[in-house]
Every structure is written in structure tokens, then in C-alpha cells.
Amino acid sequence: MTDTPARLLNLLSLLQTPREWPGSELAERLAVSSRTIRRDIERLRDLGYPVEASKGAVGGYRLVAGTAMPPLLLDDEEAVAIAVGLRAGAGHAIEGVDEASVRALAKLEQVLPSRLRHRVSTLQHATLPLTRGDGATVAPSTLTALAGAVTGRERLRFSYRAGDGAETKRLVEPYRLVSTGRRWYLVAYDLGREDWRTFRVDRVTDPLATGARFTPRELPEGDEAAYLARSMTRAQGGGELDLDVEFAAPAEFVAARLPAHLAPVADGPERCRIRGRVTDTVEWLALRLALLEVDFTVHAPAPLRTHLHTLATRLTAATR
């Protein structure tokens, strides 16, 4: 890579990953010599980026928090506002906040000076967000730790609580973080079980990157989203559902109150319809539809109509 500005931006992007990079690995990634890497590190330091070098036979570089914000085109107020916003979004799995936002949070918090990190933490603990949805909350520190391990290709240790409450210790090769809108999941290769697994991030505690690098394996079933969908279907002990629901409300109104994967299509100015294949349970679908506060008709599947009838009977009995 002979374009110096482009190379510096790529080098800075690598250094913003929360890990230490050996000089030889940086040189290999950027297809330049170790001498060029040393010169580029000095250029970044001259620009105000606090790059720390470690001594040793190989040597390594890490971007650390300095005494002031590096020139990211953000002032203190903007940096605090962005960090607080990303923390709130990541911690409550808001629809549309995906892995890219978590990576951005990991990069930003890594270089925040201690005085700004304190302000972010103070604001986070002093406010209580009112969130919509039924997804479990996740600590932003857990998400950033997982995102750092995914990006840095480091093996990860953590404690995991299964649905039945059983606690286990896991050693995995993290592949990708996936947000479904309601929850965050980690797709990873479990070294103890010698197989691929998906983990609900809200059940992960004490994540620790071991520092051991790994070469990513190939997923057995397409991309991570497809693998997660199949994994969730197997966990639910059922298959996919062909959903067909008609609403007596505009598509914009219904879409604003449902997760992104349940996107309605307009069927007139005051009507819309959802048709598609989903992996959600009938229990969850019934609850979300009941909370919409609009009239709707379920054309399919039959198990959803049956469950709604049972739910309506139970709720009617509760009002007597």
C-alpha cells in the first residue's frame, strides 16, 4: 500500500481495536516493511494519537488513552454525547443498533481520557431510560469486550447461564455478534464442545479475552444471521412459521410498534399486511400482536389463531 494517507487511516483503524498489534503483523496486514510501520507510528503520534510501544523481541503497538482527546473531529461534549448514546442503545438492544455501533463504542471508550470516561459513567448511572420491547438488557462493557474479541480474533473465556439456570464455563472462538432487535447473540465455536454454538449475551458474565489468536473457521450454514435463525429454531423445538396477519391501521403505525423483521406492507391508506416466514414462537407473536392496540386478523398459522383464542379466553375470565 503506497498511498500514505490511506495507509495511515488503515493503520489507525487497526490500532483502535482494543488489543496489542505486533509490528510484523501490522506490516503484513498493510503489505509494507516494518520500517514503514515505525515511521507511520511516529506520524500518528505527531498528529496527537497516543500510540504506546512495548519492548521485546517482537514488539507491539497499542492505542491508549492520552491526556486529551486525539483529533477525531470531536470535542469533549460531542464525545460524551456519542458515548452515552451508544451505551444506551447497545445496553437495551434497540432495533437498528447493530454490531457496527458496538465496535464504535469499543473504539471510542478506549481512547477517552479518564475525566471523560468518568462523565460518561456518571451520566449512565444517573439516568433511567424508558425502553420499548421485551428484550433483556445487556451491560455495554460486556458487548464491547465481546466485540473486541471478535475483531481481534482472540479466544474468549466467560461464564454462561443456560435457560434452565445451569452455570458453565466456556472457552470459545468468537465469530460474530448478532442483534435481533430484541436480544444480542454471540455466534462462536465452542472449543470444549468442539462445535458451533450461539449464546445469549445477557446470559454471559465475566468475559475475558485470553490473548490467544485464532484463524476463523467457516460457518457450517451460510452467514451468521442464517446460522442464528436455524439455531433458534432448533432451540424452540419447532420449525419456521408462515405468518399472514392483516391490520386495520396504516403500515407506518404498525411498523413503528414491531421489530424490523415483522415489516408490514401497505394494503391501502388505512390497512396493511404481514406475509412471510418467521422463526418466532406463537406465544411471543401473540403477545406482540395483542400489544399493538389495533384491530387485526390472523389468516395463518393455525397454531397462532389457537393460542390467541386461548389467551383471549384467559384474559376475559380474569375480568369477571
HUSULZI-V221795 format. One record per helix or strand of 2 or more residues. SS is the DSSP state (helix for helix, strand for strand). FROM is the first residue (numbers start at 0). TO is the last residue. If there is no record, write none. Layout:
ss = <SS;SS>
from = <FROM;FROM>
to = <TO;TO>
This chain:
ss = <helix;strand;helix;helix;strand;strand;helix;helix;helix;helix;strand;strand;strand;strand;helix;strand;helix;strand;helix;strand;strand;helix;strand;helix>
from = <3;20;22;33;50;59;75;98;113;139;153;166;183;194;200;203;223;240;250;264;271;281;295;301>
to = <14;21;29;45;53;62;90;110;125;151;160;178;189;199;202;212;234;246;254;265;277;289;299;317>
